[in-house]
Amino acid sequence: MTIEIKETKDVKQNDIIDIYLANHWSSAEKPDQLFKALINSHSFITAWHHERLVELGNALSDGYLVVYYPHLIIHPDYHRKGIGKQILNKFQE
């Protein structure tokens, strides 16, 4: 399976919400706020299987010492495939 990791904010809100709904995260109940929060993060990384968004993560940082990774979420169909590790590695680059 080929997964493409991207640093792009060119993501449809519905694609993001689908992952949150599939994982039963309550953030999906506030789609506009969730989308704005993710897109405006210091860093936003996505994983794609062909044209399908399968995982995303965001980071909040002061730019010097502190980084928080508040969201790292994977569509259940793609659990246990090492994609989360790829995204964390990309953050640490």
C-alpha positions as CSV (number, residue, x, y, z in Angstrom):
1,M,0.0,0.0,0.0
2,T,1.4,3.4,-1.0
3,I,0.7,6.2,1.5
4,E,1.7,9.8,0.6
5,I,2.5,12.1,3.5
6,K,1.8,15.8,2.7
7,E,2.3,19.1,4.4
8,T,-0.7,20.8,2.8
9,K,-3.7,22.7,4.1
10,D,-5.5,22.0,0.8
11,V,-7.9,19.6,2.4
12,K,-11.7,19.4,2.2
13,Q,-13.6,19.9,5.5
14,N,-15.8,16.8,4.7
15,D,-12.7,14.6,4.4
16,I,-11.5,15.7,7.8
17,I,-14.9,15.2,9.4
18,D,-15.2,11.7,7.9
19,I,-12.2,10.6,9.9
20,Y,-13.4,12.1,13.1
21,L,-16.9,10.6,12.7
22,A,-15.4,7.1,11.9
23,N,-13.4,7.3,15.2
24,H,-16.4,8.7,17.2
25,W,-14.5,11.8,18.3
26,S,-16.7,14.5,19.6
27,S,-14.8,17.1,17.7
28,A,-16.8,16.1,14.6
29,E,-19.9,17.7,16.3
30,K,-18.2,21.1,15.7
31,P,-17.1,20.8,12.1
32,D,-16.4,24.5,11.3
33,Q,-14.4,25.0,14.5
34,L,-12.5,21.8,14.1
35,F,-11.6,22.6,10.5
36,K,-10.4,26.2,11.3
37,A,-8.4,24.9,14.3
38,L,-6.6,22.3,12.3
39,I,-5.9,24.5,9.2
40,N,-4.6,27.3,11.5
41,S,-2.2,25.0,13.4
42,H,1.5,25.7,13.4
43,S,1.9,22.5,11.4
44,F,-0.7,20.3,9.7
45,I,0.3,17.0,8.1
46,T,-1.9,14.6,6.2
47,A,-1.6,11.0,4.9
48,W,-3.3,10.0,1.6
49,H,-4.1,6.6,0.1
50,H,-4.6,7.6,-3.6
51,E,-7.1,10.5,-3.3
52,R,-8.5,9.4,0.1
53,L,-7.5,11.3,3.3
54,V,-6.7,8.5,5.8
55,E,-4.9,10.3,8.6
56,L,-4.0,13.7,9.9
57,G,-2.0,15.3,12.6
58,N,-1.4,18.8,13.8
59,A,1.1,20.6,16.0
60,L,1.0,23.7,18.1
61,S,4.3,25.4,18.9
62,D,5.9,28.5,20.3
63,G,8.5,28.2,17.6
64,Y,11.4,27.7,20.1
65,L,11.0,25.2,22.8
66,V,7.6,23.7,23.1
67,V,5.6,21.6,20.6
68,Y,2.2,19.9,21.3
69,Y,0.6,17.3,19.1
70,P,-3.0,17.7,20.0
71,H,-4.5,15.6,17.2
72,L,-3.2,12.5,15.5
73,I,-6.2,10.6,14.1
74,I,-6.3,7.7,11.6
75,H,-9.3,6.3,9.8
76,P,-10.1,2.9,11.4
77,D,-9.6,1.2,8.0
78,Y,-5.9,2.1,8.2
79,H,-5.1,1.4,11.8
80,R,-1.9,-0.6,12.5
81,K,-0.2,0.1,9.2
82,G,2.6,2.4,10.6
83,I,1.1,5.6,9.1
84,G,1.0,7.4,12.5
85,K,4.7,6.8,12.9
86,Q,5.3,8.3,9.4
87,I,3.4,11.5,10.4
88,L,5.3,11.8,13.7
89,N,8.6,11.4,11.8
90,K,7.6,14.1,9.4
91,F,6.8,16.4,12.3
92,Q,10.2,15.8,13.8
93,E,12.0,16.7,10.5
